[in-house]
Structures are given as structure tokens and as C-alpha cells.
Amino acid sequence: MNQHFEKAVKAYKEKDFEKAVEHFSNAIEVSPNDAEIHYQRGISYFHLNKLSLALVDFDKAAELEPENPYRYSSRAYIRDACGDTEGAYKDYQVAIKLDPDDAIAHNNLGLIEEKLGYQADAKKRYTKADKLAEKFDYFPGQKQHDNFTDKFVKMGELEGEEQETQSKNPESSLFNEMWKAVATEKGRKEFWKFVKNGFKV
């Protein structure tokens, strides 16, 4: 286990993002090809409003895991925050090509298309996202690990939501809370409303 990474996660949970960056940087020296460490340091930079540095880390994460659709959808979020709407547009397209059933990526691409003036495309994109979202009907204990919930956790990190754990273990309290959010019709509707609003309350 990379002890620097553990220290970084602890600092991040305590919202000491400067210290988190320091420890994540040390962790990268030990494990330079670990995409997740670059990603996590990028999130810390994001919280420090150092968007250009965050983008460098997200670029590296995508370089290290080019077949991981989330690397592109998360970088798209940062690119949009940096004002690179065209870059975000391209990244969401790649993410969707790699994972055509990602409702969140479809929704977020629709938001970008609206920004770019592609209103008709955005409308189609939202319809597609809504249809995909209706397919998700997951309950606690189900074996299938859904990227939909995982992406919600990750995007929550980008939006500053405090996360209790990085674990994907279905028994973890965080994961159970995610299940609760989508395990009822009301929960799914509220969750999808949150997603469609660009992860804003």
C-alpha cells in the first residue's frame, strides 16, 4: 500500500487540500503510472481553484487509462470549468463512444451542446439520457456494480461533496447511501433531477 496515498486521502477528507496535493505528489513519485493518484491530485487542485494544474493531472490519468471512459468524462468536467467548452464536447463524445450506456455522460454532453448552441442535439441527448436512466433499477446487495453510481460518487468529489471512503465495497456506508439514493422511485427521480441540473442542488 502506498503510504503517501493514505496520508493524501486523510488530508483530503480533512479538506486540507494543500497537504493532500503534497502527499499525492509523493505518492506519484512512488507509483507514477497509477492513474487514480493523478486523478485524486487533480481533484485536490480543483478544490484549490488551480484548474490548469488539475487539467494536467486529468490529462495524465487519461493517458494512463485510455480505455477508461470515466477519465474522459471527468476531464470534460474540468475542461468546461476552464472555459474549454469545445474540449469538453470532444471528451464527452469519447466517453460515450467507450460507454454508450452512460446516462450521466449523455446528460452532461447535452449541457455542453446547449452551451455551444446545438439545441436540437441537446434535446435528443437529454431524451437519450432519460431513457438510459430509466434502465437503472439497482438495490443494495445486487452483485452488478454500476458505473452510474460510481460516477455519481466521483462527480460528487468534483463538486465538493465530502466522501467517507474510496471503497467500492457494497458493505461500505457510502456505497449503501448511494444505493439508497437510487433504490426507490422517489430517490431515482431526485437523483436524476440533480444530475440533469449539472450536479447542482
KEKE-3310 file (N, C-alpha, C; in steps of 0.2 Angstrom, whole numbers, plus 5000, padded with zeros to 4 digits):
npx = (5004:5003:5009:5010:4999:4988:4990:4987:4974:4968:4971:4964:4951:4950:4949:4961:4968:4980:4989:4985:4988:5002:5005:4999:5007:5019:5015:5014:5027:5031:5022:5021:5013:5000:4985:4974:4979:4984:4972:4966:4974:4972:4959:4961:4968:4958:4949:4957:4956:4965:4965:4971:4982:4975:4970:4981:4984:4972:4974:4985:4980:4970:4979:4986:4976:4968:4957:4947:4932:4928:4939:4939:4926:4927:4938:4932:4923:4932:4938:4927:4925:4937:4934:4935:4925:4923:4933:4928:4917:4922:4928:4917:4911:4920:4920:4907:4907:4916:4908:4893:4881:4881:4872:4874:4885:4879:4869:4877:4884:4874:4871:4883:4881:4870:4877:4885:4876:4869:4855:4845:4852:4855:4843:4839:4849:4846:4834:4839:4847:4838:4831:4840:4843:4831:4833:4841:4839:4843:4847:4852:4865:4864:4874:4879:4890:4887:4892:4885:4882:4895:4900:4893:4897:4911:4909:4903:4914:4921:4912:4913:4908:4908:4917:4916:4923:4934:4931:4924:4916:4901:4897:4901:4897:4896:4894:4882:4873:4873:4866:4854:4850:4846:4837:4824:4809:4806:4819:4827:4821:4824:4838:4841:4836:4845:4857:4853:4853:4866:4874:4871:4863)
npy = (4994:5011:5022:5036:5039:5035:5045:5056:5055:5055:5069:5075:5072:5079:5091:5098:5103:5108:5101:5088:5088:5089:5076:5067:5070:5065:5052:5049:5050:5037:5029:5031:5028:5026:5029:5033:5040:5052:5057:5059:5069:5079:5082:5088:5099:5105:5109:5119:5128:5128:5126:5124:5116:5105:5100:5096:5084:5077:5075:5066:5055:5051:5048:5037:5028:5025:5018:5019:5026:5035:5043:5052:5058:5064:5073:5081:5088:5096:5103:5110:5118:5126:5134:5128:5124:5117:5107:5100:5095:5086:5077:5071:5065:5055:5048:5043:5035:5025:5020:5018:5018:5026:5036:5048:5054:5056:5066:5076:5080:5084:5096:5103:5104:5113:5124:5127:5130:5120:5116:5107:5095:5094:5092:5079:5072:5074:5066:5054:5052:5052:5040:5030:5032:5027:5014:5010:5001:4998:4989:4987:4975:4969:4961:4966:4979:4996:5008:5020:5024:5024:5034:5045:5046:5050:5062:5069:5071:5080:5091:5095:5087:5079:5064:5048:5037:5029:5016:5003:4993:4985:4984:4995:5011:5022:5017:5011:5021:5027:5017:5018:5030:5028:5017:5018:5024:5038:5042:5039:5049:5061:5060:5060:5072:5080:5077:5081:5094:5098:5093:5101:5108)
npz = (5000:4996:5006:5006:4998:5007:5017:5009:5006:5019:5022:5012:5016:5027:5022:5019:5007:5001:5008:5005:4991:4992:4998:4988:4977:4982:4982:4969:4965:4970:4963:4948:4937:4941:4938:4945:4956:4950:4946:4958:4964:4955:4958:4970:4967:4960:4970:4975:4967:4956:4942:4929:4933:4938:4927:4920:4928:4925:4912:4912:4919:4909:4899:4904:4906:4894:4889:4898:4901:4910:4913:4903:4904:4916:4914:4905:4912:4920:4909:4904:4916:4915:4904:4892:4882:4869:4870:4881:4875:4865:4873:4881:4870:4867:4879:4879:4867:4872:4882:4879:4886:4896:4906:4913:4906:4894:4897:4902:4891:4884:4891:4887:4874:4873:4878:4867:4857:4850:4850:4846:4845:4859:4865:4860:4866:4879:4880:4876:4887:4898:4895:4896:4910:4915:4914:4925:4940:4953:4968:4986:4989:4977:4964:4953:4949:4947:4935:4935:4948:4953:4946:4950:4963:4961:4953:4963:4971:4964:4964:4977:4987:5003:5005:5013:5011:4999:4995:4985:4990:4993:5005:5012:5021:5013:5000:5002:5005:4993:4986:4992:4987:4974:4975:4977:4969:4971:4976:4964:4955:4961:4962:4948:4944:4950:4943:4930:4932:4931:4942:4953:4967)
capx = (5000:5006:5008:5009:4992:4984:4991:4984:4967:4967:4971:4958:4945:4950:4949:4967:4969:4987:4993:4983:4992:5009:5005:4998:5014:5024:5013:5015:5034:5032:5018:5020:5009:4994:4980:4969:4983:4984:4965:4964:4978:4968:4953:4963:4970:4952:4947:4961:4955:4971:4962:4976:4986:4970:4969:4987:4983:4967:4977:4989:4975:4968:4985:4987:4970:4964:4951:4943:4928:4927:4944:4937:4920:4929:4942:4927:4920:4937:4939:4922:4926:4942:4931:4936:4919:4924:4937:4923:4912:4925:4929:4911:4910:4925:4917:4901:4910:4918:4902:4887:4875:4882:4867:4877:4889:4874:4866:4882:4886:4868:4873:4888:4878:4867:4881:4888:4871:4866:4849:4841:4856:4855:4836:4840:4854:4843:4830:4843:4850:4832:4829:4846:4842:4826:4836:4844:4835:4848:4846:4858:4866:4865:4881:4882:4892:4885:4896:4881:4883:4902:4901:4889:4902:4916:4907:4902:4920:4922:4908:4915:4904:4913:4916:4918:4928:4935:4929:4918:4913:4894:4895:4903:4892:4895:4891:4875:4870:4872:4861:4848:4848:4843:4834:4817:4807:4807:4826:4829:4819:4828:4845:4841:4835:4852:4861:4851:4855:4873:4876:4870:4856)
capy = (5000:5017:5026:5043:5040:5035:5052:5061:5054:5058:5076:5077:5071:5084:5097:5101:5101:5109:5095:5082:5089:5087:5069:5064:5071:5060:5045:5049:5048:5030:5025:5036:5026:5025:5035:5036:5045:5058:5059:5062:5075:5084:5084:5092:5105:5108:5112:5124:5133:5128:5122:5122:5110:5099:5098:5092:5078:5073:5073:5061:5050:5048:5045:5031:5023:5027:5014:5021:5031:5040:5048:5057:5062:5068:5078:5085:5092:5101:5107:5115:5123:5130:5138:5125:5120:5113:5102:5096:5092:5081:5072:5068:5061:5049:5044:5040:5030:5020:5018:5021:5017:5031:5041:5055:5057:5059:5072:5082:5082:5089:5103:5106:5106:5119:5130:5128:5132:5114:5115:5101:5089:5094:5089:5072:5070:5073:5061:5048:5051:5050:5033:5026:5032:5023:5007:5009:5000:4994:4988:4985:4968:4967:4960:4971:4986:5000:5014:5025:5026:5026:5041:5050:5047:5054:5069:5072:5074:5086:5096:5096:5083:5075:5057:5045:5032:5027:5009:5001:4988:4986:4985:5002:5015:5027:5014:5009:5028:5028:5013:5021:5036:5025:5011:5020:5028:5045:5043:5040:5055:5066:5059:5062:5079:5083:5076:5085:5101:5099:5091:5107:5107)
capz = (5000:4996:5012:5004:4996:5013:5020:5005:5007:5025:5021:5008:5020:5032:5017:5019:5000:5000:5011:5000:4985:4994:4999:4982:4973:4985:4980:4962:4964:4971:4958:4943:4932:4944:4935:4951:4960:4947:4946:4965:4965:4951:4962:4976:4963:4958:4976:4977:4961:4952:4936:4924:4936:4939:4920:4919:4931:4922:4905:4913:4920:4903:4895:4908:4905:4888:4888:4904:4899:4915:4913:4898:4906:4922:4911:4901:4918:4921:4903:4904:4921:4912:4898:4886:4880:4864:4873:4885:4870:4862:4879:4882:4865:4868:4885:4876:4862:4876:4886:4876:4891:4902:4906:4915:4901:4889:4900:4903:4884:4882:4894:4883:4867:4874:4878:4860:4853:4847:4854:4844:4848:4866:4866:4858:4870:4885:4879:4877:4894:4902:4893:4899:4917:4917:4915:4931:4945:4957:4975:4990:4989:4970:4963:4947:4951:4942:4934:4936:4955:4954:4943:4955:4969:4958:4952:4970:4974:4960:4967:4984:4992:5007:5004:5019:5009:4992:4994:4981:4994:4994:5013:5015:5022:5007:4995:5004:5004:4985:4984:4995:4983:4968:4976:4977:4963:4973:4976:4957:4952:4965:4959:4941:4944:4952:4938:4925:4934:4931:4949:4957:4971)
cpx = (5004:5004:5006:5001:4987:4984:4987:4976:4964:4966:4966:4952:4944:4950:4955:4970:4977:4991:4991:4987:4999:5010:5004:5004:5019:5022:5014:5023:5035:5028:5016:5015:5002:4989:4976:4973:4983:4977:4964:4968:4975:4962:4955:4965:4963:4949:4951:4961:4961:4969:4966:4980:4981:4970:4975:4986:4978:4969:4981:4985:4972:4973:4986:4982:4965:4958:4946:4938:4927:4933:4943:4931:4922:4934:4937:4925:4925:4938:4933:4923:4932:4940:4932:4930:4920:4928:4933:4919:4916:4927:4923:4909:4914:4922:4911:4902:4912:4913:4896:4881:4876:4877:4870:4881:4884:4871:4871:4884:4880:4869:4878:4885:4874:4871:4884:4882:4867:4860:4845:4845:4855:4848:4836:4844:4850:4838:4833:4845:4844:4830:4834:4845:4837:4828:4839:4839:4838:4846:4852:4859:4867:4872:4883:4884:4891:4890:4892:4882:4890:4903:4898:4894:4908:4914:4905:4908:4922:4918:4909:4911:4909:4911:4919:4923:4929:4933:4923:4915:4906:4892:4897:4897:4891:4891:4883:4871:4868:4866:4854:4845:4844:4838:4826:4815:4808:4815:4829:4827:4823:4835:4845:4840:4841:4857:4860:4853:4862:4877:4876:4863:4851)
cpy = (5006:5022:5033:5044:5040:5042:5057:5061:5056:5066:5079:5077:5077:5091:5101:5100:5103:5103:5089:5082:5086:5079:5065:5065:5066:5053:5044:5047:5040:5026:5030:5034:5024:5031:5038:5041:5052:5061:5063:5069:5081:5086:5089:5099:5109:5112:5118:5130:5133:5123:5120:5116:5104:5096:5094:5085:5074:5071:5066:5054:5047:5045:5038:5025:5025:5024:5015:5027:5037:5045:5053:5062:5067:5074:5083:5090:5098:5106:5113:5121:5128:5135:5134:5120:5115:5106:5097:5092:5086:5075:5068:5063:5054:5045:5040:5034:5024:5016:5021:5021:5022:5037:5048:5058:5060:5066:5078:5084:5086:5096:5107:5108:5112:5125:5132:5130:5126:5112:5108:5095:5088:5090:5082:5069:5069:5067:5054:5046:5049:5042:5028:5026:5028:5016:5005:5008:4995:4994:4986:4977:4965:4966:4965:4977:4991:5006:5020:5028:5028:5033:5046:5051:5052:5061:5073:5075:5080:5092:5098:5092:5079:5068:5053:5040:5031:5020:5009:4995:4989:4987:4991:5006:5020:5024:5012:5016:5029:5023:5015:5027:5034:5019:5012:5024:5036:5046:5044:5046:5061:5066:5062:5069:5083:5082:5080:5092:5102:5098:5097:5106:5112)
cpz = (5000:5001:5011:5002:5002:5016:5016:5006:5013:5025:5017:5012:5025:5028:5018:5012:4998:5002:5007:4994:4986:4994:4992:4977:4976:4982:4973:4961:4965:4966:4953:4938:4935:4942:4941:4955:4957:4947:4953:4966:4961:4954:4967:4973:4962:4964:4978:4971:4956:4946:4931:4927:4937:4932:4918:4921:4927:4915:4906:4915:4914:4899:4898:4907:4900:4886:4893:4902:4904:4915:4908:4901:4912:4919:4908:4906:4919:4915:4903:4910:4919:4906:4892:4884:4874:4866:4877:4880:4867:4867:4880:4876:4865:4873:4882:4871:4866:4880:4884:4880:4897:4902:4908:4910:4895:4891:4900:4896:4882:4885:4890:4876:4867:4874:4871:4855:4849:4851:4852:4846:4855:4868:4865:4864:4877:4885:4879:4884:4899:4901:4896:4907:4919:4918:4921:4937:4950:4965:4979:4989:4982:4968:4957:4950:4946:4941:4935:4943:4956:4951:4947:4960:4966:4957:4958:4973:4970:4962:4974:4989:4996:5006:5010:5017:5002:4990:4989:4984:4995:5001:5016:5016:5016:5002:4996:5004:4997:4983:4986:4990:4977:4969:4977:4971:4965:4973:4969:4954:4955:4962:4952:4940:4946:4947:4932:4926:4934:4938:4953:4961:4969)
residu = (MET:ASN:GLN:HIS:PHE:GLU:LYS:ALA:VAL:LYS:ALA:TYR:LYS:GLU:LYS:ASP:PHE:GLU:LYS:ALA:VAL:GLU:HIS:PHE:SER:ASN:ALA:ILE:GLU:VAL:SER:PRO:ASN:ASP:ALA:GLU:ILE:HIS:TYR:GLN:ARG:GLY:ILE:SER:TYR:PHE:HIS:LEU:ASN:LYS:LEU:SER:LEU:ALA:LEU:VAL:ASP:PHE:ASP:LYS:ALA:ALA:GLU:LEU:GLU:PRO:GLU:ASN:PRO:TYR:ARG:TYR:SER:SER:ARG:ALA:TYR:ILE:ARG:ASP:ALA:CYS:GLY:ASP:THR:GLU:GLY:ALA:TYR:LYS:ASP:TYR:GLN:VAL:ALA:ILE:LYS:LEU:ASP:PRO:ASP:ASP:ALA:ILE:ALA:HIS:ASN:ASN:LEU:GLY:LEU:ILE:GLU:GLU:LYS:LEU:GLY:TYR:GLN:ALA:ASP:ALA:LYS:LYS:ARG:TYR:THR:LYS:ALA:ASP:LYS:LEU:ALA:GLU:LYS:PHE:ASP:TYR:PHE:PRO:GLY:GLN:LYS:GLN:HIS:ASP:ASN:PHE:THR:ASP:LYS:PHE:VAL:LYS:MET:GLY:GLU:LEU:GLU:GLY:GLU:GLU:GLN:GLU:THR:GLN:SER:LYS:ASN:PRO:GLU:SER:SER:LEU:PHE:ASN:GLU:MET:TRP:LYS:ALA:VAL:ALA:THR:GLU:LYS:GLY:ARG:LYS:GLU:PHE:TRP:LYS:PHE:VAL:LYS:ASN:GLY:PHE:LYS:VAL)
# end
